[in-house]
Amino acid sequence: MALDEPKEDDRKVEMENLTFVMGPDVAQIADQSGGVFIDYVDDGYRKGYTVQLGYRAGSGCGDCSC
Protein backbone atom coordinates (compact mmCIF):
# COMPACT_ATOMS: atom_id res chain seq x y z
CA MET A 1 0.00 0.00 0.00
CA ALA A 2 1.35 3.41 -0.91
CA LEU A 3 0.33 7.01 -1.28
CA ASP A 4 0.43 8.25 -4.85
CA GLU A 5 -1.42 10.47 -7.29
CA PRO A 6 -4.32 8.71 -9.08
CA LYS A 7 -3.64 7.65 -12.65
CA GLU A 8 -6.09 7.57 -15.55
CA ASP A 9 -6.66 3.79 -15.42
CA ASP A 10 -7.04 3.61 -11.61
CA ARG A 11 -10.37 2.71 -10.06
CA LYS A 12 -11.80 5.11 -7.47
CA VAL A 13 -14.20 3.86 -4.81
CA GLU A 14 -15.88 6.43 -2.58
CA MET A 15 -17.46 5.45 0.74
CA GLU A 16 -18.76 8.08 3.14
CA ASN A 17 -15.87 10.57 3.51
CA LEU A 18 -13.13 8.28 2.17
CA THR A 19 -11.87 7.70 -1.36
CA PHE A 20 -9.90 4.56 -2.15
CA VAL A 21 -7.84 4.34 -5.33
CA MET A 22 -6.75 0.99 -6.75
CA GLY A 23 -4.50 0.30 -9.68
CA PRO A 24 -5.93 -1.99 -12.37
CA ASP A 25 -3.98 -5.03 -11.14
CA VAL A 26 -5.26 -4.63 -7.56
CA ALA A 27 -8.81 -3.94 -8.76
CA GLN A 28 -8.76 -7.18 -10.77
CA ILE A 29 -7.62 -9.19 -7.72
CA ALA A 30 -10.31 -7.52 -5.58
CA ASP A 31 -12.99 -8.36 -8.16
CA GLN A 32 -11.91 -12.01 -8.37
CA SER A 33 -11.78 -12.48 -4.60
CA GLY A 34 -15.13 -10.92 -3.70
CA GLY A 35 -13.93 -7.47 -2.70
CA VAL A 36 -11.63 -5.84 -0.18
CA PHE A 37 -12.54 -5.36 3.47
CA ILE A 38 -10.89 -2.71 5.64
CA ASP A 39 -11.27 -2.85 9.41
CA TYR A 40 -9.70 -1.27 12.48
CA VAL A 41 -8.30 -3.72 15.05
CA ASP A 42 -7.40 -2.92 18.66
CA ASP A 43 -6.77 -6.09 20.63
CA GLY A 44 -3.77 -5.28 22.81
CA TYR A 45 -0.74 -6.45 20.86
CA ARG A 46 -2.29 -5.68 17.46
CA LYS A 47 -3.61 -2.20 16.70
CA GLY A 48 -4.33 -0.51 13.40
CA TYR A 49 -6.08 -0.98 10.08
CA THR A 50 -6.26 -4.36 8.38
CA VAL A 51 -6.96 -5.01 4.71
CA GLN A 52 -8.32 -8.42 3.71
CA LEU A 53 -9.50 -9.87 0.43
CA GLY A 54 -13.11 -11.06 0.32
CA TYR A 55 -12.35 -14.78 0.30
CA ARG A 56 -10.34 -14.43 3.52
CA ALA A 57 -12.55 -11.95 5.35
CA GLY A 58 -15.52 -14.30 5.62
CA SER A 59 -13.58 -17.33 6.79
CA GLY A 60 -15.00 -17.58 10.29
CA CYS A 61 -13.81 -14.57 12.25
CA GLY A 62 -16.30 -15.28 15.07
CA ASP A 63 -16.93 -11.59 15.83
CA CYS A 64 -19.43 -10.95 13.05
CA SER A 65 -22.18 -12.57 11.04
CA CYS A 66 -20.03 -13.18 7.95
DANOR-V968411 format. One line per field, one symbol per residue. ss: DSSP state (h for helix, s for strand, l for the rest). phi: phi as a letter, one per 30 degrees, with the letter a starting at -180 (. if undefined). burial: # if it has 24 or more other ideal C-beta (glycine too) atoms within 12 Angstrom, else .. A space follows every 10 residues. Layout:
# DANOR-V968411
ss: ???
phi: ???
burial: ???
This chain:
# DANOR-V968411
ss: llllllllll sssssllsss sslhhhhhhh hhhllsssss ssllllssss ssshhhhlll llllll
phi: .bcaddcecd ccbcbhccbc bbdedddddd ddcjjbccbc cbbidbbkdc bbdedcdccj dicbcd
burial: .......... .........# .#...#...# ....###... .......... .......... ......
